[in-house]
Amino acid sequence: MPRYEFLCRQCGHHGLVWREIEERTTAPCPDCYAEMGRYYTRMGLPSTQSPAVDNREFNNGGGVYDMGLGEVVTSRKHRREIMERKGLHELSKYDKDLVNKERTPTPMSDSDAMDQYEKTVARVKSGEWKEGLSGERIQEIESGEHRREEIDETKTSKVDPG
């Protein structure tokens, strides 16, 4: 026979009472003998803001440097505030599984390959490929010196010492 939680509205008695399933909606009060109604309480859960729960991984409030955020984080709430300020959001377990999942490469279609080739040719002709490179590096690429070094390395690695 299950126990149900009841509250008496007349005398304020609160407690658990053994009742048949069919009789679970009402019960007589053991103090004043009035009819008691069922009472539903919230299940007790630890507060996520509790220092005992919140600060263990954060050096008990002293903070821990988070390399991903680039700041010292003192609590979960503080981490959420930093992430919100930086426009970031935390990945769920499902998201992490998707990110870490090995992807199988799919071949590029012929039309996509042609589009990429045409865009590359246009970037070379317009000189857009030079953006972000130092003057020395541009000169090295245009003179072909970087290719000569690669070719020399290939020749020396193919020589059999024996």
C-alpha positions as CSV (number, residue, x, y, z in Angstrom):
1,M,0.0,0.0,0.0
2,P,1.5,3.4,-1.0
3,R,1.9,6.4,1.2
4,Y,0.6,9.8,0.1
5,E,1.2,13.3,1.4
6,F,-1.8,15.1,2.9
7,L,-2.5,18.5,4.5
8,C,-5.4,19.3,6.8
9,R,-6.9,22.7,6.1
10,Q,-8.6,23.0,9.6
11,C,-5.7,22.2,12.0
12,G,-2.7,22.4,9.6
13,H,-1.6,18.8,10.2
14,H,0.9,17.7,7.5
15,G,2.2,14.2,6.9
16,L,2.3,11.0,5.0
17,V,-0.6,8.5,5.3
18,W,-0.9,4.9,4.0
19,R,-3.9,4.7,1.6
20,E,-5.3,2.4,-1.0
21,I,-4.8,3.6,-4.5
22,E,-8.6,4.1,-4.9
23,E,-8.7,6.2,-1.7
24,R,-5.7,8.4,-2.5
25,T,-7.5,11.7,-2.9
26,T,-8.7,12.1,0.7
27,A,-7.9,10.8,4.2
28,P,-9.1,11.5,7.8
29,C,-6.9,13.9,9.8
30,P,-5.3,12.0,12.8
31,D,-5.6,15.2,15.0
32,C,-9.0,16.7,14.3
33,Y,-10.6,13.9,12.3
34,A,-11.5,16.4,9.5
35,E,-11.1,15.3,5.9
36,M,-7.6,16.1,4.6
37,G,-6.7,16.7,0.9
38,R,-3.7,15.6,-1.0
39,Y,-0.7,17.9,-0.8
40,Y,2.1,18.1,-3.4
41,T,5.5,19.5,-2.5
42,R,8.4,20.2,-4.8
43,M,11.2,17.7,-4.9
44,G,14.3,18.9,-3.0
45,L,17.2,19.6,-5.4
46,P,20.5,21.2,-4.5
47,S,20.7,24.8,-5.6
48,T,23.0,25.4,-8.5
49,Q,24.0,28.7,-6.9
50,S,25.2,26.9,-3.7
51,P,28.9,27.6,-3.1
52,A,29.4,23.9,-2.2
53,V,28.2,22.9,-5.6
54,D,29.3,25.9,-7.7
55,N,32.8,26.7,-6.5
56,R,34.6,23.3,-6.3
57,E,35.9,23.4,-9.8
58,F,36.6,27.1,-9.5
59,N,39.1,27.0,-6.6
60,N,36.4,27.8,-4.0
61,G,35.6,31.2,-5.5
62,G,39.3,32.1,-6.1
63,G,38.8,31.5,-9.8
64,V,40.5,29.4,-12.5
65,Y,42.0,30.7,-15.7
66,D,40.0,29.4,-18.7
67,M,42.2,29.2,-21.7
68,G,39.3,29.1,-24.1
69,L,37.8,32.3,-22.7
70,G,41.1,33.9,-21.9
71,E,39.9,35.1,-18.5
72,V,39.7,34.0,-14.9
73,V,36.3,32.4,-14.2
74,T,35.0,32.3,-10.6
75,S,31.7,30.4,-11.0
76,R,29.4,28.8,-13.5
77,K,27.3,32.0,-13.5
78,H,30.4,34.1,-14.2
79,R,31.4,31.7,-17.1
80,R,27.9,32.2,-18.6
81,E,28.2,36.0,-18.3
82,I,31.6,36.0,-20.0
83,M,30.4,33.7,-22.8
84,E,27.3,35.9,-23.3
85,R,29.4,39.0,-23.4
86,K,31.7,37.4,-26.0
87,G,28.8,36.1,-28.0
88,L,29.6,32.4,-27.3
89,H,27.5,29.5,-26.2
90,E,28.3,26.3,-24.5
91,L,28.1,23.0,-26.4
92,S,25.9,20.3,-25.2
93,K,27.1,16.6,-25.1
94,Y,25.2,16.1,-28.4
95,D,26.9,19.1,-30.0
96,K,30.3,17.9,-28.8
97,D,29.7,14.5,-30.4
98,L,28.9,16.1,-33.7
99,V,32.0,18.3,-33.6
100,N,34.3,15.4,-32.6
101,K,32.8,13.0,-35.1
102,E,35.1,12.0,-37.9
103,R,33.7,13.2,-41.2
104,T,34.0,11.3,-44.4
105,P,35.3,13.6,-47.1
106,T,32.9,14.1,-50.0
107,P,34.3,14.8,-53.4
108,M,33.7,18.2,-54.9
109,S,31.4,18.3,-57.9
110,D,32.8,19.3,-61.3
111,S,30.9,22.6,-61.3
112,D,32.1,23.5,-57.7
113,A,35.7,22.7,-58.8
114,M,35.4,24.9,-61.8
115,D,33.9,27.8,-59.7
116,Q,36.8,27.5,-57.2
117,Y,39.3,27.4,-60.1
118,E,37.8,30.5,-61.7
119,K,37.7,32.4,-58.4
120,T,41.4,31.5,-57.8
121,V,42.4,32.7,-61.2
122,A,40.5,35.9,-60.7
123,R,42.3,36.5,-57.3
124,V,45.7,35.9,-58.9
125,K,44.9,38.3,-61.8
126,S,43.6,41.0,-59.5
127,G,46.5,40.7,-57.0
128,E,44.1,39.9,-54.2
129,W,46.2,36.9,-53.1
130,K,48.9,39.3,-51.8
131,E,46.7,40.6,-49.0
132,G,48.1,39.8,-45.6
133,L,51.6,38.8,-46.9
134,S,54.8,40.7,-46.2
135,G,56.6,42.3,-49.0
136,E,59.5,39.8,-48.6
137,R,57.2,36.9,-48.9
138,I,55.4,38.3,-52.0
139,Q,58.8,38.9,-53.6
140,E,59.9,35.3,-52.7
141,I,56.8,33.8,-54.2
142,E,56.9,35.9,-57.4
143,S,60.6,35.1,-57.9
144,G,60.0,31.4,-57.4
145,E,62.7,31.0,-54.7
146,H,60.4,29.0,-52.5
147,R,59.8,26.5,-55.2
148,R,63.6,26.0,-55.8
149,E,64.1,25.2,-52.1
150,E,61.3,22.6,-52.2
151,I,62.8,21.0,-55.3
152,D,66.3,21.0,-53.8
153,E,65.0,19.3,-50.6
154,T,63.2,16.7,-52.8
155,K,66.4,15.9,-54.7
156,T,68.5,15.5,-51.6
157,S,65.9,13.3,-49.9
158,K,65.9,10.9,-52.9
159,V,69.7,10.4,-52.9
160,D,70.5,6.9,-51.5
161,P,73.5,7.2,-49.1
162,G,74.3,3.4,-49.4
